[in-house]
Amino acid sequence: MNWLTLSLSFLTTSGVTEPLSSVLHLQGSVSNSPIYMQQWSKVEPLTYPGGTYKYSNVENFPGAAGISAALITLFPGGVRELHWHNTTEWAIVLNGTCRATVMESGKKRPAETWDFGFGDVWYFRPNEGHTIQGLRDGCTYLAGYDDGMFEDRTRSIGLSAWLSTAPPGVAAQGLGVTEGDITRHISRNELTFLPRGPVPAASLEEFRARIGRPPQQPVLQTHRFQLAQVTPEVDTPGGYIKVAQVENFPVSEEMSGAFVRFAPGALRQLHWHPGHAEWQYVINGTVAAGLITEPGVYEEGVLEQGDAGYAPRGSAHWLKNMSNDTEAFVILMFDDGLFTNIDLPWFIGNVDPETTATSLNTSVAFAEAMNYALPTMVPAE
């Protein structure tokens, strides 16, 4: 008797004569202790001479394993000091104006400086040196990093921490000054992080003409993208989605982001992302959010202005503007350079109604009544 005959014999004699029900009754429930939603609006920022700072990472937002964030306000003249870090940084200016400089690696010392205003995005690759300074009206920006454990204040290497811990003689030799100069002018073991200096008086053009160090060359790919000014990738009566990704912002190979407008009562269609997680920040309005990470594991809640949400890669999720008369705006950040998603209507619209009905244990008539043409941003009923 061969293995196939033996297997068939076992199946016909093992007593399994009736098929198992395809319907499983899930024992899960909506979580009362959300880990994928954070009342970030209630986290008080830390105040420094040059501005304010608060962070969101797995320490205070346990579910956000793949992406961390910081909300930084720079006072006029306030400086996020010269620094670098092992993570990618994707940031968007929420208000005001600031000037940012980034330095790439390379024999020709490629560097770039831009002034940034509302809706402008910068993208810094891991370990590219950079700094940001508030201009006349200061600025607030939201920065995302592709590491859920990252915290900008404690994990970046800044100029002050570097030179205040290096041996004075070594620092002096490296800067072409005396050891006495170092001990007089640089305090030991001091981190400035957000100091405040004079408000830049030079225009961007004057700054570029005065500061460039030969043989500095322009960067091959710009680190600045004006997201607020692009044509929406999605634009419906329910709202729009403007996207910054590697296809239109080539330098941004590891992170992307979106600026989303919700019309009153609009729904960001039920969907999932095959290749990346999603970190959400509510600029204004009140947004309902929900996601499922596996059968029976579901979380639902409300995000107010300044709150954050997170959807792990592959989780099914949605967002909905809870107001019937006020629009809402949300920033989304993704830990991949290409923004991709699969919406519910498209998912079920590529099979026949009989397959959908069988999957849902319902009637074909109900499956045929569904609207498979609903857009990504669904207007209120």
Secondary structure by P-SEA (a helix, b strand, c coil): ccaaaaaaaaaaccccccccccbbbbccccccccccccccccbbbbbcccccccccccccccccccbbbbbbbbccccccccccccbbbbbbbccccbbbbbbbbcccbbbbbbbbcccbbbbbcccccbbbbbccccbbbbbbbcccccccccccccaaaaaaaccaaaaaaaacccaaaaaacccccccccccccccccccaaaaaacccccccccccccccccccccccccccccbbbbbbccccccccccbbbbbbbbcccccccccccccbbbbbbbcccbbbbbbbccccccccccccccbbbbbccccccccccccccbbbbbbbbbccccccccccccccccccaaaaaaaacccaaaaaacccccccccccc
